[in-house]
Amino acid sequence: MNEELVLSVSHVSGGYHEGGPFRKGTYQEVLHDVTFDVHHGEILGLVGESGTGKSTLSRAILGIIKPDQGTITHYTKRPQMIFQDPYSSLNPAYTVEWILEEPLRIYGKYDGPERKRRVRDMLKRVELPEEVLAAKPSELSGGQRQRVSIATALIQRPRFLIADEPVSALDVTIQAQILKLLRQLRDELDLSYLFISHDLNVVYQLCDRVLVMKSGRIVEQGTVEDIFDHPKEDYTKQLLAAAE
């Protein structure tokens, strides 16, 4: 594994106010002294039950919430996100071409023909036909929508992606295709991923290393082989038993 880092999370603690950032709801501390690195070229899995702090951690990494303590250091441009439900993350009012081109328009560096070239190149990379460009998200299958979501995350060519349960809404056959695509894109575009999932079978297929999170703490981390074949923590053993 390449020792060059794309992300370093050091002793991060934090949470949020219930009811959103502008309300004075009860403060929930969710993350407790979280420390880990993501290395260049690796797919790092983050596993744990629902409500354990995985999504709060991804929001802190993306800069949506500010940690109370600790530091988050990015060694590349800010990461982009692939969401669990592409239907809610893709604007239903617009065509796929508009959705893919919009980040490039905002970026402002490319003229119209270059934007269109980049959109078509990315569409090829996620293995979708050009006809998809004229469609709206509601006209696509779940697997196609997730491919558009991946293309949208990649259109500005980030080096690091956070994938939050990106295959949990898909059936098993489509899941396998999307996992294969994510591996392929990692190799072709020199990417690194933080891959968040509650599905240990998916993590085993895709990831190089794994973080196990319980109640906002990383309780165990290691290579996929370490975690799956020689788990040390009772919590990790319970997760693995439940996945069998």
Solvent accessible surface area in square Angstrom, and as a share of the most:
residue,aa,sasa,rsa
1,M,132,0.59
2,N,69,0.36
3,E,125,0.56
4,E,103,0.46
5,L,48,0.24
6,V,2,0.01
7,L,0,0.00
8,S,21,0.14
9,V,1,0.01
10,S,38,0.25
11,H,110,0.49
12,V,0,0.00
13,S,11,0.07
14,G,3,0.02
15,G,6,0.06
16,Y,82,0.31
17,H,74,0.33
18,E,75,0.34
19,G,43,0.41
20,G,32,0.30
21,P,114,0.72
22,F,186,0.78
23,R,161,0.59
24,K,193,0.82
25,G,28,0.27
26,T,93,0.54
27,Y,86,0.33
28,Q,72,0.32
29,E,88,0.39
30,V,26,0.15
31,L,1,0.01
32,H,46,0.21
33,D,82,0.42
34,V,0,0.00
35,T,57,0.33
36,F,6,0.02
37,D,49,0.25
38,V,0,0.00
39,H,24,0.11
40,H,27,0.12
41,G,23,0.22
42,E,2,0.01
43,I,0,0.00
44,L,0,0.00
45,G,0,0.00
46,L,0,0.00
47,V,1,0.01
48,G,2,0.01
49,E,98,0.44
50,S,104,0.67
51,G,84,0.80
52,T,9,0.05
53,G,7,0.07
54,K,16,0.07
55,S,48,0.31
56,T,8,0.05
57,L,0,0.00
58,S,1,0.01
59,R,86,0.31
60,A,5,0.04
61,I,0,0.00
62,L,37,0.19
63,G,46,0.44
64,I,114,0.58
65,I,34,0.17
66,K,175,0.74
67,P,35,0.22
68,D,86,0.44
69,Q,121,0.54
70,G,39,0.37
71,T,83,0.48
72,I,37,0.19
73,T,56,0.33
74,H,36,0.16
75,Y,118,0.45
76,T,33,0.19
77,K,114,0.48
78,R,129,0.47
79,P,5,0.03
80,Q,64,0.28
81,M,28,0.12
82,I,0,0.00
83,F,93,0.39
84,Q,82,0.36
85,D,65,0.34
86,P,9,0.06
87,Y,93,0.35
88,S,92,0.59
89,S,48,0.31
90,L,6,0.03
91,N,66,0.34
92,P,80,0.51
93,A,65,0.50
94,Y,82,0.31
95,T,43,0.25
96,V,0,0.00
97,E,38,0.17
98,W,85,0.30
99,I,14,0.07
100,L,0,0.00
101,E,6,0.03
102,E,44,0.20
103,P,24,0.15
104,L,1,0.01
105,R,81,0.30
106,I,134,0.68
107,Y,105,0.40
108,G,59,0.56
109,K,139,0.59
110,Y,42,0.16
111,D,92,0.48
112,G,24,0.23
113,P,106,0.67
114,E,47,0.21
115,R,46,0.17
116,K,86,0.36
117,R,132,0.48
118,R,60,0.22
119,V,0,0.00
120,R,69,0.25
121,D,38,0.20
122,M,2,0.01
123,L,2,0.01
124,K,151,0.64
125,R,70,0.25
126,V,0,0.00
127,E,94,0.42
128,L,15,0.07
129,P,65,0.41
130,E,98,0.44
131,E,133,0.60
132,V,8,0.05
133,L,9,0.04
134,A,82,0.64
135,A,16,0.13
136,K,81,0.35
137,P,0,0.00
138,S,71,0.46
139,E,121,0.54
140,L,15,0.07
141,S,63,0.40
142,G,29,0.28
143,G,8,0.08
144,Q,56,0.25
145,R,46,0.17
146,Q,1,0.00
147,R,27,0.10
148,V,0,0.00
149,S,6,0.04
150,I,0,0.00
151,A,0,0.00
152,T,36,0.21
153,A,5,0.04
154,L,1,0.00
155,I,4,0.02
156,Q,57,0.25
157,R,96,0.35
158,P,5,0.03
159,R,96,0.35
160,F,0,0.00
161,L,0,0.00
162,I,0,0.00
163,A,0,0.00
164,D,21,0.11
165,E,20,0.09
166,P,1,0.00
167,V,6,0.03
168,S,41,0.26
169,A,73,0.56
170,L,22,0.11
171,D,92,0.48
172,V,119,0.68
173,T,90,0.52
174,I,48,0.24
175,Q,27,0.12
176,A,54,0.42
177,Q,78,0.35
178,I,0,0.00
179,L,3,0.01
180,K,127,0.54
181,L,2,0.01
182,L,1,0.00
183,R,83,0.30
184,Q,57,0.25
185,L,0,0.00
186,R,47,0.17
187,D,102,0.53
188,E,91,0.41
189,L,24,0.12
190,D,61,0.32
191,L,1,0.00
192,S,0,0.00
193,Y,1,0.00
194,L,0,0.00
195,F,1,0.00
196,I,1,0.00
197,S,4,0.03
198,H,98,0.44
199,D,43,0.22
200,L,8,0.04
201,N,83,0.42
202,V,3,0.01
203,V,0,0.00
204,Y,118,0.45
205,Q,99,0.44
206,L,7,0.03
207,C,11,0.07
208,D,58,0.30
209,R,34,0.12
210,V,1,0.00
211,L,0,0.00
212,V,0,0.00
213,M,0,0.00
214,K,90,0.38
215,S,76,0.49
216,G,0,0.00
217,R,123,0.45
218,I,34,0.17
219,V,47,0.27
220,E,19,0.09
221,Q,82,0.36
222,G,14,0.13
223,T,55,0.32
224,V,7,0.04
225,E,105,0.47
226,D,65,0.34
227,I,2,0.01
228,F,39,0.16
229,D,86,0.45
230,H,130,0.58
231,P,28,0.18
232,K,163,0.69
233,E,73,0.33
234,D,98,0.51
235,Y,20,0.07
236,T,1,0.00
237,K,95,0.40
238,Q,114,0.51
239,L,20,0.10
240,L,23,0.11
241,A,67,0.52
242,A,89,0.69
243,A,32,0.25
244,E,183,0.82
